[in-house]
Amino acid sequence: MNRTRTNDRSARTRTGGADAGKGGSRFGSPAPRRSGGYGRRPAPVQGEFALPRTITPALPAVEGFADLGLPEQLLAELGRQGVTVPFPIQGATLPNSLAGRDVLGRGRTGSGKTLAFGLALLARTAGRRAEPRQPLGLILVPTRELAQQVTDALTPYARSVRLRLATVVGGMSIGRQAAALRGGAEIVVATPGRLKDLIDRGECRLNQVGVTVLDEADQMADMGFMPQVTALLDQVRPEGQRMLFSATLDRNVDLLVRRYLTDPVVHSVDPSAGAVTTMEHHVLHVHGADKHAATTEIAARDGRVIMFLDTKHAVDRLTQDLLNSGVRAAALHGGKSQPQRTRTLAQFKTGHVSVLVATNVAARGIHVDNLDLVVNVDPPTDHKDYLHRGGRTARAGESGSVVTLVTPNQRRSMVRLMSDAGIRPQTTQIHSGDEALRRITGAQAPSGIPVVITAPVAERPKRSATSRGRRRPASGSRRAPVRKSVSGAAA
């Protein structure tokens, strides 16, 4: 059984300090403590909050998973998944998180954050069994899509150490999720709102949660989840371990860091606005009357593309226009039911749909292999949104391009946004049908033959005689399908 830290976090949240305590981990290294404040903070940079100063020196980074002392089952599963070398954020944070340290990690999307926190959480929970309605580990995420991606990425590793995962999100049957929690789930992956609903119903208690992860904490703050997040964090074991991972660290996250992290190991793979070296950024100046035609030609390219727009109505309208033009497109936005969103993503990942037209709901938590183009049909208003939209391409060392269509009245604001993002894009004046548009995006004329997207017909497996009469498990505890690429570069 894991030993956990005994420093009084409850007192720290009330007074701003923390008492020193003793503790350790099943890996033999005692979990370091701090006995006071963070110490003198360095000056903030570009609107970010000043990062906490680590009092206890961090353990050095490792170059291989075998150097971490992970359970043999996890090492074997890493090999089966083809994950052989740790990403930088994994190699830097895992030695410390496995030892019980709190972690504040920043890395762009696709930098390997999911395994960075997931392996530590699973290793420190392995060998324990949860009581009904009392999970032992918690991963909070802002969106349903990210929750499913995290679940998919961690499922084979959890299975290898016999830990049960439950996914708790809105838009799905709350009864089935409650049943999964009643059946006992060691790890819960949840969005804040649905988890609160289940707690209010008496279907979940967090008093046994010893390891808590906040993934994409900045987005949870931006989406107004901060009161729910803090209310949930106040319910987990006060002496437990916290890990906060995010692609950006701004002042919205400062409260969480100051209130809930004790002497954290701070690791940053990239600055918040750091551009990915394998990603090209293009600003295409286009006249408003020509913008729709240029968008349609880009969508008709060979290969998949995500196109971002501001509103659900605009997404639906463009999707229908593309279908009428002969482009296999599908819409993704918050107005769709969760089954619809899940089906659309599956169709896009398999290539049944070549163009995903989406609002910012698709800006995080989606990983698609070999996606080499993201198009901002409507430029984002915030540089963080730009970075996260663009983060759908050039993941895990692959290359890709981010293209933003800018009309004359949007040029000035786009210059400011790129400056805030720390990006110097290539700017080109384009027209529909010209060579520059083809060269940059692969645009081509659509067929003009309308298409209808139908759900692929899946052949239902025949029931064997031995399977008749067996009850199906609750959906929250059902083993999710896993794609090899997701495990290595999730979120």
N, C-alpha and C positions, 0 to 999 in steps of 0.2 A: 504494500500500500504506500502511496506517496505521502511523504511528510510535507506539510505546507507551512507557509510563513505565519508567524504569530504576531507581527507588528500590528498595532491597533489602528487600522485604517479609519474606523469610526471616529476615533478621537481626532485623527488628522483632518477629516472633512469638516469637523466642527471648529477646530482651532487653527488649522493651517500647518500643524506640525505632525510629527509621527514619532512614536516611541520605538527605540531599537528593540529588536527581538532576535531570537535564534530560530533556525530552521534549516532545512536542506531539501534535497531531492533524492529521488531514487537512483540518480546517476552518480552520487557520491560527493558532489561539490556542494558546499553549504551555500544557501541563497544569501547574497550580501544584503546589507541593510544600510539605511541612512538614519541618522539620529536627529536631523534638524531639517532646515530648508534646503533649497536647491543650491544655495550659494549665489555668488554674483552672476547675473545673467549677461551674456553678450548682447550687443546692440542688435535690434531687429533689422532685417533686410527686406526691402521692397514690400512693406506692408505686412510681412509675416510676424507672428509673435516671436519673442526671443525664446529659443529652445532651452529647456532645462539643462542645467549643468550636472553631469553625472558625478556623484561623489565617489562611489566605489568603482574602481577601474573595471572596464569591460574585459571579458575573456577574449583572447585573440580569435580572429576568423579562422575557419578551416577550409581546406581545399577539396575535401572529399567527404561524402556521407559516412564512410567507414570510420572517420575520425571523431564522430559525434557520440559514440556509445549508444546508438539507437537500438531498440529491440530488434532481434534478428528478423522477425516477421516483417517489420517495416523496411529493413534493408533489402530483403528478398523482393518485396513488392515494388520498391523503387527500381530494382533491376528488371522486373517483369514489365514495368511501364516504360522502360527505356530512359529513365531519368538517372543519368550517370554522374553528372558534375553539378554541384550546387550553383544556383544563380548567386550573384554577389550579395543580395539581401538575405538569402538563405544561409550562405556561409558565414555572414557576419552576425546575424541575430540568433541562430539556432544554438550555438554553444551557451549563450546567456539565457535564453528562454527555457532550454532544457534544464538549466540549473535553478530555475525558479525566479529569475529576474523579470521585473517589468520591462517592457520594450516599447519604445516609440520609433516606429519605422516608417520611412517615407520612400516611396519608389513609384515610378510611373507605371501605368497599367501595362501588364504583360511582363513585369519584372520578376515574377515568381513569388508574390506576396502570399498567395494561398497556401503553398507548401511551407513557406517560412513560418507562418503561425500554425498551420494544420498539423505538421509533424510534431511540433512541440506539444500541442494540445493532446494529440492522440497518445504520444509516448508517456506523458505524465498522467494520463487517465487509464492506460492499459492495465488490465488485471483487476479492475474494480467493476462492480455492477450497480446500476442505479435502481433505487426503489421506485415504485410507481409514482409518476407525477413529479419526481425529484431528479432532474438531470444533474450531471456532474460537471459539464462543460457547456459554455454558451458562446455562439458566434452571432453577433448582431450585424446586420447588413441593411442598406437603405432600400433595396428594391427586390422584387420577386425574382427577376432574372438573375441577379447576382446571387441570391440565395440558392437558386437551382444550380448555378455554375459551381459554387463552392461545394454543394452537396455532391455533385457529379465528380468533382475533382478529388474529394476526400473519401468517397465511398470505398474504393478498393483498398485503401490503406486502413480504414476503420474495420473493414471486413477481416483484414489479415490479423488484427489483434483482437478480434471478436468484440468490437464496440458497435453499438447500435446508434444510428443517426436518425433524427426526425427533423423534417423541414416544416417550418411553421410560418406561413405567409398568407396574406389576404388573397381573395379571389378564388380560393379553393375551399373544400369542405372543412369547416371547423370541427365537425363531429369526428371525421376521420383523423384529424390532427390530434384531437383530444384522446382518441382511442390509442394512438401511437404513444402518447405520453403516459397514459394509464398502463400500457404494456411494458413501460420501462425503456427509456432511451438515455444512453450515457451522454450523448452530445446533441444539442439542439442548435440548428441554424435557423435564425428567425429575423423577420422584420419587426420593428418595435411595436407597431400598432396591433398586429395579430397576437403577438406574445402577451401584450397587456390584456387583450380580450380574454385569453385563456387563463391568465392569472386571476382576473376578476371573476371568472366562472368557477374558480377553485380547481381547475384542471392542471395547474402547474405551480410549483413553488421553486424559488431560486436559492433557498437557504443552504443547499448542498453544492452549489456551483463553486468550484475551486479555481477554475481557469476561465477567464472571460476575454473574448476578443472583440474589438470594434474594427470592422473592415470598412473602408471608405468613410471614415468618421466625418470628414469635411462635408460630404454630400448629405449625411444625416442632419448635420447642423443647417445646411442650406435649405433643406426640405422642411425645416421646422420641427424636427423630431427631438430636439435637444431636451425638452421637458420629459418626454417619455424615456429617452435614453438614460438620463440621470436618475429617474425614478426606478428604472430597472437595475441600474448599477448599485443603487442603495440597498437592493434586496439580496445581492449575492454575498457570499462569505466575505466579511470585511478584511480577513487576513489573506485572501486569495490573490492569485496572480492576474495581472491585467496586461494585455497586449493591444496596442492601438496602432493600426496600420492605415496609411492614407497616401494618396498620390500627391496631395497638397496639404500644407499645414498653415492655415491662416488663423486669424484671431478667433474665429468661431470655434476652433478646436482647443483654444488655450484653456478654457474652463475645464474641459475634460482632463487635460494633462495635469493641470495644477491640483485638481481635486482628487483624482483617482490613481495617478501613477506615483509610485514610490521609488525614488532614486533610479529612474529608468535608464536603461541602455538606449542611447539615441543613435540611430543609424539612418543615413540618407544616401540612397543610391544615386539620385539625381536631385538638383535643385527643383523646386516646384515647377518652374517655368522651363526646365531644361528640355531642349529639343532632342528627339531621338536621332542619332546620327544616320540611321538607315531610312529615315523618313524625309521625303521632299515636301515642301510647302509651296503651293501655288495660289496666288490671288489672280483671278481672271476678271478683268474689267469687261463688262458686257452691258449693252443698252437694254433697258427694261423691255422694250418691244421684242427683243431677240432672245431674252432669257429663257423662255419656255422651250423654244426650238433647240437651243444649245443644251438644255437639261435633258431633253428627250434623246438627243444624239449621244450624249454621254451614257445615258441609261441603256442604250442599244449596243454598247460595246461588248466585246467578247470578254467574259469573266464577270465575277460578282462585284457589286458596289453597294455601299450604304449611302443613302441620300437623306440628309437631315433638313427638316423644316420646322417652323416655329409652332404651328398649331395643328390640332387633330383634323380640322376641316381641310386645311391645306394639304395634309398628308393624304387624306382620302381622295381629294380632287386630283392630285398629281398621279396617284396610283391608278385611278380609273382612266386618266388620259394616257398613261403609259400602256395599260392593257389594250386600250383601243388602238394604239399605234403599233401593237405587235410585240411589246416588251413584257416579259414575264416578271411582274412586279407584285409585291404584297405590302400591306400597310401594318405598321406596329405603333401603337400609341396607348395611352392610359384609358381610352374609351373602349378598348377591346377587353373581352373577358380573358381570364388567365388561360383557359384551354385554347382560346384562339391565339393568344400570344405565343404559347408554347408550340402550337402547331406551325405557326408562321416561321418561328425561329428554326424549327426542325426542317422545314421546306427550304429555307435559305441555306442552311448548313449542308444539306445534301445536294444542293444545286437544282432542286425542283423549281425554285424561284431564284432568279438572277439578280434582282434589285429589291433591296429592303428599303422602303420609304418610311421614315420614322421621325418621331419627336425625340426630345432628349431622354425619353425613357430607355432608349437604346444606347445612350452615351457611355454607360458603364455596365459591367457585368455580362458582356457578350464577347465570347471568343469564337472566331471562325478561322479555320485554317486557310492560308493562301488568299486572304483578303488584301488586295493591294491598292484599293482606292476607296477613299471616303470623300464625299462631296457635301459641302455646306451650301445647299441651294438657298437657304436663308442664313446669312452669317449670324453666329451666336452673338449675344450681347455681353458676354463675360468671357475673359480669357481662360478661366478654368473650364468652362463648357467647351471651348475650342480644343483645349488639350485633351479632354476626355473623349470628345467625339473622334478626334484624330487618333486616339489610342486604340481604336478598333483595328487599325492596320499597323504594320511594322512591329508585330508582337514577337517576342522571343527571338530577336535577332533577325527576323525577316525584314524585307524592304517593303515600302509602300509610299503612297502619295496622298496628301490631303489637299483638296481643291476647294476654293471658296469663290462663289460667283458674287461679284460686287457690282452693283449699279452705281451710277455717278453720285447719287445723294448719300451713298453708304461709304464712300472712299475715306473720308476723314476719320470716321469712327473706326474703320478697319485698321487704319494706320496706328491708332492708339491701342487697339486690342492686341495687335501683333507686338507692339512695344512692351505691353504688360506681360505678354507671354514669353518674351525674350526670343522672338523668332524673326528672322529676316527672310521673308518669302520671295520667291521669284514672281514678278508681276508682269502680266501679259495682257494686251488688248486682244480680245477674241470676238469672232462672229460665228454663228452657226454655219457649218459646212466648210470652214477654212482649215488649212493645214496645221496651224498652231494648236487648234482644239484637238485635232486627231492625234498629234504628236504627244501632247501632254496627258490626255485622258483615254486615248483609244476610241474616241467617238466615231460613230458611223451612222448612216441613215437607217432608221427602223424599217421593218418590212411593210408596215402599214396594214397588216392582216391582224384583226383583233384576236386576242387570245383569252381564254378563260382558265383560271387556275383551279384545278380540282385537287382534293386531297388524295394522295396516293392510296390505292387499295391495298391494305395489308391482309395477307392470308392468315386466317385465324388458325392457330395450332390445334391439332386434334387432341381431344382429351383422352388420356389413357385410362384404363380401368382402375389403375391404382390411385389416380388423382381425384376420382369422383368422391364427393362428400367432404373434401377438405376445405376448410375455410381459408379464404384469401387473407393475407396480412393487411393491416391498415396501411393506407397509402404513405403515411409519414414514415413508416418503418420499412417500406418496400425498398429493395436495393435498386438504386438508380443506375441507368446505363452510364458508362464511362468511356470517354474518348482519350486516347493516349496523349494527344496534344494538349488537352485541357490540363492534365495533371502537371505538366511541366511548366506551363506559363499562365496559369489562371490568374485572372484579375491582377 
